């Protein structure tokens, strides 16, 4: 599983699209992707969770996240992409003292 964060700006976004985005803003990682943005709805952060196969890497995850971003249909310009491979995340469990 990959978590991909894309930071960018909207290009030529109309008032109806801005209003629709304001109604659905959330900061969760989902497969369809979610948006958060600045007050003017011009800069955004898009969060997307991408399932991974055994041979998938950051390029495949980035491509899948951009496809999810494209599916939303808003014109944009990408400024930065960050990919986290959740397979590399180690969870430290706290020991219980009894």
C-alpha positions in Angstrom: 0.0 0.0 0.0 1.3 3.4 -0.9 0.1 6.8 0.3 0.6 9.5 -2.2 0.4 13.3 -1.5 0.2 15.6 -4.5 0.5 19.4 -3.9 -0.6 21.6 -6.7 -2.6 24.5 -7.9 -6.0 24.5 -9.7 -5.9 26.1 -13.2 -9.0 27.9 -14.4 -11.4 26.5 -11.8 -14.9 27.9 -12.1 -17.1 29.0 -9.2 -19.4 25.9 -9.3 -16.3 23.6 -9.1 -14.9 25.7 -6.2 -18.2 25.4 -4.3 -18.4 21.6 -5.0 -14.8 21.1 -3.7 -15.6 23.1 -0.5 -18.4 20.7 0.2 -16.3 17.5 -0.1 -13.0 18.6 1.5 -11.4 16.0 3.8 -7.9 15.0 4.7 -8.3 11.2 4.5 -6.3 8.9 2.3 -8.7 7.0 0.1 -8.4 5.2 -3.2 -10.5 7.8 -5.0 -8.4 10.6 -3.4 -9.4 13.6 -1.3 -8.7 17.3 -1.5 -7.8 19.9 1.0 -7.0 23.4 -0.2 -6.4 27.0 0.8 -9.2 29.5 1.5 -9.4 30.7 -2.1 -9.5 27.1 -3.5 -6.5 27.8 -5.7 -3.8 25.6 -4.1 -4.6 22.1 -3.0 -3.3 18.9 -1.4 -4.6 15.7 -2.9 -4.2 12.5 -0.8 -4.6 9.1 -2.4 -4.1 5.6 -1.2 -2.8 3.2 -3.8 -2.8 -0.6 -3.5 0.5 -2.2 -4.2 1.6 -5.4 -5.9 4.8 -7.2 -5.0 6.8 -5.4 -7.7 5.2 -2.0 -7.6 7.3 1.0 -6.8 7.0 4.8 -6.4 6.5 5.4 -10.2 3.5 3.0 -10.4 2.0 4.6 -7.2 2.5 8.1 -8.6 1.0 7.2 -11.9 -2.1 5.7 -10.2 -2.5 8.7 -7.9 -2.3 11.1 -10.9 -4.9 9.0 -12.7 -7.2 9.3 -9.6 -6.5 13.1 -9.6 -7.4 13.2 -13.3 -10.7 11.3 -12.6 -11.9 14.3 -10.6 -11.8 16.4 -13.8 -10.4 19.6 -12.3 -7.7 21.4 -14.3 -4.5 21.5 -12.2 -0.7 21.9 -12.2 1.4 19.6 -10.0 4.0 21.3 -7.8 5.2 18.4 -5.7 4.6 14.6 -5.2 5.5 12.6 -2.1 5.1 8.9 -1.9 5.2 6.7 1.2 5.5 3.0 0.9 3.5 1.7 3.8 5.3 -1.7 3.5 8.3 0.1 4.9 6.6 1.5 8.0 7.4 -0.3 11.2 5.0 -0.2 14.0 6.5 -0.1 17.5 4.2 -1.6 20.0 4.5 -0.2 23.6 5.2 -2.8 26.2 2.7 -3.2 29.0 4.0 -3.0 32.4 2.0 -5.0 34.8 
